């Protein structure tokens, strides 16, 4: 919404707006039709199909809302970070075990190989 209208401080324009009146009557059931269009625009379309398509429709309906988009991004970052940390710990433990076994074989060549 533009709150800085160029005609905001124009006295002639404000006087003309005060004098202006609508003489044309509204079409029959105008208000009911407006509310019907608003409700149909806000209603989520019911789609039949694969679960993937239903999920995508649901996400596309909710993501334009900033709070939901931020919550989704936060959850995805936390889950991705936790998964990466767990994977790194697992691989570091494997590398540590391999290096430990190599060291023991170098120090004691008669150590049984795993």
N, C-alpha and C positions, 0 to 999 in steps of 0.2 A: 504494500500500500504506500503510495506516495503522499507523505504528509506535507511536503514543501511545494504546494501548488503555486504556480506563477500568478494566479489570480487571487491569492489568499488576501492580499491587502488592497485590492482594487475596489473602491467604493461603488463604482458604476456597475461592475460585475455582480457585486453582492446585492445591489438594489434590483438588478434584473432577475437574479435568482429568487428574491423574495416575491416578485410579481408573477413569476412563472407558475402556471397551473396546467394540469393535464385535463383535457376535455374529452379525450377518447376513452370510452369505457373498456374495462378489462374483459377479455373473453370469458365465456361461462366456465365455471369450475377452474379458474386460473390458479388459485392458491392450491387446490387439491392436486392439480397436475404438476405444479412445481415441487410439492413435497413428494409426489410419486417418483419424479425424476431424480430427486436427491436420494431417496431410499434405494432406488435401483442402481444408482452410481456407487453408493457405499456398500452395497451387498457384494459379498464375495461370490464369484461365479462358481457354480457347482460343476465340476468336471469329473468325468469318469475316465478311468484309464489306469495306467500303471501307478504303483505307489510312488515311484520316482517323480512322475508328473504331478501327483497330488502334493508331494513334499515341495517341489519347485514352485508350484502355485501358491502354497502357503507362505514360503519364504519371500517370494516376490511381493506378496500382499503386506508382509510385516516389515521388510527391510527399509522401506522409505521412512519409517518412523525412526527418528534419531536415537531415542533411548534404546530401542530394541537392537538397532544396528550396533551401537556401542557395546551393549551387553554381549551380542554375538561375537564381536571382534575380541572382546576381553576373554571370553570363554575359550575361543579358538586359540588365542595366544597362550593362555595358561595350559591348555591341554597339549599344544604343540611343544611348549617349553618343558613340561613334565615328561613327555614322551622322549624328547631329545636328551634330557638329563638322564633318564633311565637307560636309554640306549648307550650313551657315552659311558655310564658307570659299568654296564655289562661288558662293553668292548675293552674298557681299561682293565677290568678284572681279568679278562681272557689274556690280554697282552701281558699283564703282570704274571700270570701263571706260566705262560710260555717263557718269559724271560727268566723266571725263577728256575724252571726246569733246565734251561740252557746253562745258567750259571752253575747249577749243581753238577751238571755233566762236565763242565770245564774244570771245576774244582776236584770232583771225584769221578773219573772216567768209568768206574765200575758201578756207578749208580744205575739202577734199572731204568730203562727208557719207558716212558708212559705210552 
